[in-house]
């Protein structure tokens, strides 16, 4: 079983520094008043935001990637802080809630001049937050291959960092091309079928083909499938029983866990005959990854960290 080493954090830090250098080199001038189209209509933003609160993991990622800074963010799924891959760059960011629960008092205490929010933000919450600062709620359709690019452009415009946003997208696309070349040179085309699985205490969840990380994996040359187990508009399937593990079997299984509870459940399942019978297990083509990064995060920095994971896994293939 292949496991991506804990170099992800250091690799992500290097990626962040490279992107920050790009943003700095662009020497973006102080932004003038601009209007941003959002899920709740046009929002006008004055000047260069200096106290940004992000209520969405992809918004925090983009904010840091384009060279801006955040004063508030939400915890990652299954965690008590921001995701591990981005912690070095977000060490001083205050926690103002969870993905599904915003602490309004904490947001107010952060004194934001701009709030970047998730697509699922309700109108009631939007109206409440708008009393604090301008709010940009993503209107980008979810689970599309280019959703992350559109969101990067949206948030970068809100931050007055449009040029930096385009630059980081170009860097990710260049990195995708590099990793795809490695995949195509290493793995035969008929053996690149893959599935992305998040292992939870209640069992494995098949992640949607359109999920952010799955789209990055697909872009590098893998053929990602959810075996029609994920309902349209949903991020993942219902939990599978051990008896139905074969429904997640492909040549490659990218296996993610969010926290210690998930890891314990996975370790227990690995001892079962049903798990050992999986083709990916027998062929040692199970790639263990961080669920925080692969099944919760999005944005340019997350893309670069995921690409590092893919590259490492392919480089570790035994001849």
C-alpha positions in Angstrom: 0.0 0.0 0.0 1.4 3.3 -1.1 1.3 6.1 1.4 2.1 9.7 0.6 4.7 10.9 3.1 4.3 13.8 5.5 6.2 16.0 3.2 2.9 17.5 2.0 3.1 20.4 4.5 6.6 21.4 3.5 5.8 21.0 -0.2 2.7 23.1 0.3 4.8 25.7 2.0 7.3 25.8 -0.9 4.3 26.2 -3.3 2.9 29.0 -1.2 6.2 30.8 -1.2 6.5 30.5 -5.0 3.0 31.8 -5.4 3.6 34.7 -3.0 6.7 35.6 -5.0 4.6 35.8 -8.1 2.0 37.9 -6.4 4.7 40.3 -5.1 6.4 40.5 -8.4 3.2 41.7 -10.1 3.3 44.7 -7.8 -0.5 45.0 -7.9 -1.5 48.6 -7.4 -4.1 49.6 -4.8 -7.4 48.5 -6.2 -10.0 51.0 -7.1 -13.8 50.5 -6.5 -15.0 47.5 -8.4 -18.2 45.4 -8.6 -18.2 41.7 -8.1 -21.0 39.4 -9.3 -22.0 37.0 -6.5 -24.8 34.5 -5.6 -26.8 37.3 -4.2 -26.2 39.9 -6.8 -23.5 42.5 -7.4 -21.4 43.7 -4.5 -19.2 46.8 -4.6 -15.8 46.7 -2.9 -13.8 49.8 -2.2 -10.0 49.7 -2.4 -7.7 47.0 -1.2 -9.2 44.8 1.6 -6.8 44.5 4.6 -8.9 42.5 7.1 -10.4 39.6 5.2 -12.5 36.9 6.9 -13.0 33.7 4.9 -15.9 31.4 5.7 -14.9 28.8 3.1 -11.8 26.7 2.8 -11.4 27.6 -0.9 -11.6 31.3 -0.1 -8.8 31.1 2.5 -6.6 29.1 0.1 -7.1 31.7 -2.7 -6.6 34.6 -0.4 -3.2 33.3 0.7 -2.3 32.1 -2.8 -2.7 35.6 -4.4 -0.6 37.3 -1.7 -3.3 38.7 0.5 -3.8 37.9 4.2 -6.8 36.8 6.2 -7.8 37.6 9.8 -10.4 34.9 10.2 -11.2 31.4 8.8 -13.3 28.3 9.5 -11.9 25.0 10.7 -11.5 22.1 8.2 -13.9 19.2 8.2 -13.1 16.7 10.9 -10.5 19.0 12.5 -10.2 21.8 15.1 -8.1 24.2 13.0 -7.5 25.0 9.4 -6.2 22.1 7.2 -2.7 20.9 7.9 -1.5 21.7 4.4 -2.2 25.4 4.9 -1.4 25.9 8.6 2.1 27.3 8.1 0.6 30.2 6.1 -2.4 30.7 8.4 -0.8 30.4 11.8 -2.1 33.8 12.9 -5.6 33.5 11.5 -8.4 33.5 14.1 -11.0 30.7 13.9 -14.5 32.1 13.4 -16.5 28.9 13.0 -16.9 25.6 11.1 -17.9 24.9 7.5 -21.6 24.6 8.5 -21.7 27.0 11.4 -20.4 30.5 11.5 -19.7 32.3 14.9 -21.1 35.7 14.1 -19.7 37.2 17.3 -16.2 36.0 16.3 -16.6 37.5 12.8 -17.6 40.8 14.2 -14.7 40.7 16.6 -12.3 40.2 13.7 -13.4 43.6 12.3 -13.4 42.5 8.6 -13.5 44.9 5.7 -14.4 41.9 3.4 -16.0 38.5 4.0 -15.6 35.7 1.5 -18.3 33.0 1.9 -19.2 29.6 0.5 -21.8 28.8 -2.2 -24.1 27.2 0.4 -24.5 30.4 2.4 -28.1 31.1 3.1 -29.8 34.4 2.3 -30.5 35.0 5.9 -26.9 34.5 6.9 -25.8 36.7 3.9 -28.0 39.5 5.1 -26.7 39.3 8.6 -23.1 39.2 7.5 -23.6 42.1 5.1 -24.3 44.3 8.1 -20.7 43.7 9.2 -18.8 44.1 5.8 -19.2 43.5 2.1 -19.9 39.7 1.5 -18.9 37.8 -1.6 -20.8 34.5 -1.8 -19.5 32.3 -4.6 -22.0 31.8 -7.4 -19.8 29.2 -9.2 -21.5 25.9 -9.9 -20.1 23.1 -7.7 -18.5 19.8 -8.9 -17.4 21.1 -12.3 -13.8 20.5 -13.5 -13.1 24.2 -13.6 -15.0 25.3 -10.5 -11.8 26.0 -8.6 -10.5 28.2 -11.4 -13.7 30.2 -11.5 -13.7 30.6 -7.7 -10.1 31.7 -7.8 -10.9 34.4 -10.3 -14.0 35.5 -8.3 -12.2 35.8 -5.0 -9.1 37.3 -6.6 -11.2 40.0 -8.1 -12.9 40.7 -4.8 -9.4 41.0 -3.2 -8.2 43.4 -6.0 -5.7 40.8 -7.0 -7.0 39.7 -10.5 -3.5 39.5 -12.1 -2.2 37.4 -9.2 -5.2 35.2 -9.6 -4.5 34.5 -13.2 -0.8 33.9 -12.4 -1.5 31.2 -9.8 -4.0 29.5 -12.1 -1.3 29.4 -14.8 1.2 27.9 -12.3 -1.3 25.1 -11.3 -2.0 24.3 -15.0 1.7 24.1 -15.7 2.2 21.7 -12.8 -0.7 19.6 -14.0 1.0 19.2 -17.3 4.2 18.1 -15.6 2.5 15.5 -13.5 0.4 14.3 -16.4 3.5 13.7 -18.4 4.9 11.5 -15.6 1.6 9.6 -15.3 1.4 8.9 -19.0 5.0 7.8 -19.1 4.7 5.5 -16.1 1.2 3.9 -16.0 -0.4 2.2 -19.0 -3.5 3.9 -20.3 -5.7 0.9 -19.5 -4.6 0.8 -15.9 -5.3 4.4 -14.9 -8.9 3.9 -13.6 -9.2 5.2 -10.1 -11.7 6.0 -7.3 -11.4 8.5 -4.5 -12.7 7.2 -1.1 -13.0 8.9 2.3 -13.0 6.3 5.1 -15.3 7.2 8.0 -16.1 5.4 11.2 -19.4 4.3 9.7 -17.7 3.0 6.5 -16.2 4.2 3.2 -17.7 7.0 1.2 -17.2 7.1 -2.6 -16.4 10.7 -3.5 -18.0 12.4 -6.5 -16.2 12.5 -9.8 -16.6 16.2 -9.9 -15.1 16.8 -6.5 -12.1 19.3 -6.6 -9.4 16.7 -5.9 -11.0 14.2 -8.3 -10.9 16.8 -11.1 -7.2 17.4 -10.4 -6.5 13.7 -10.4 -8.5 13.3 -13.7 -6.5 16.2 -15.2 -3.3 14.3 -14.6 -4.4 11.4 -16.8 -6.3 9.1 -14.4 -9.8 8.0 -15.2 -11.8 8.8 -12.1 -15.1 7.1 -11.4 -17.7 7.1 -8.6 -19.4 4.0 -10.1 -22.7 5.9 -10.2 -23.0 5.6 -6.4 -23.1 9.4 -5.9 -26.4 11.2 -6.4 -26.3 14.3 -8.6 -25.3 17.4 -6.6 -23.9 15.4 -3.7 -20.2 15.2 -2.7 -20.2 11.6 -1.8 -22.1 8.3 -1.7 -23.8 6.7 1.3 -21.5 4.6 3.4 -20.6 1.2 2.0 -20.7 -2.0 4.1 -17.7 -4.3 4.1 -19.7 -6.7 2.1 -19.9 -4.1 -0.7 -16.3 -3.0 -0.8 -15.9 -4.3 -4.3 -18.0 -1.4 -5.5 -15.1 0.9 -4.8 -12.5 -1.3 -6.4 -10.5 0.1 -9.3 -6.9 -0.3 -10.5 -6.1 2.6 -8.1 -7.9 3.6 -4.9 -7.0 7.0 -3.4 -7.9 6.5 0.3 -8.5 9.5 2.5 -9.1 9.8 6.3 -10.1 13.0 8.0 -9.1 12.3 11.6 -8.0 9.7 14.1 -11.5 8.1 14.2 -11.4 7.5 10.5 -7.9 6.1 10.7 -8.9 3.7 13.4 -11.9 2.5 11.4 -9.7 2.0 8.4 -7.1 0.0 10.3 -9.8 -2.3 11.5 -11.2 -2.7 8.0 -7.8 -3.5 6.6 -7.9 -6.8 8.6 -11.0 -8.0 6.9 -10.9 -10.5 4.0 -13.2 -8.2 1.9 -10.6 -5.5 2.0 -7.7 -7.8 1.2 -9.5 -9.1 -1.8 -9.6 -5.7 -3.5 -7.5 -5.6 -6.7 -6.0 -2.3 -5.7 -4.9 -3.8 -2.4 -3.5 -6.9 -3.9 -1.6 -4.9 -6.5 -0.3 -2.4 -3.8 -2.1 0.5 -5.6 -3.9 2.1 -2.7 -2.7 5.6 -2.1 -3.2 6.9 1.5 -3.8 10.7 1.6 -5.0 13.4 3.9 -8.8 13.7 3.9 -8.5 17.3 4.9 -6.6 18.1 1.7 -8.3 15.6 -0.7 -11.9 15.7 0.4 -12.4 19.1 2.1 -10.0 21.7 0.6 -10.0 23.6 -2.7 -8.0 26.4 -4.3 -4.6 26.8 -6.0 -2.5 25.9 -2.9 -4.6 22.8 -2.4 -4.2 21.9 -6.1 -0.4 22.1 -5.9 -0.3 20.0 -2.7 -2.5 17.4 -4.3 -0.3 17.3 -7.4 2.7 16.8 -5.1 0.9 13.8 -3.6 0.1 12.3 -7.1 3.7 12.8 -8.3 5.1 11.1 -5.2 2.7 8.1 -5.5 3.6 7.6 -9.2 7.3 7.9 -8.5 7.0 5.2 -5.8 5.5 2.7 -8.2 7.6 -0.5 -8.1 8.7 -1.7 -11.6 
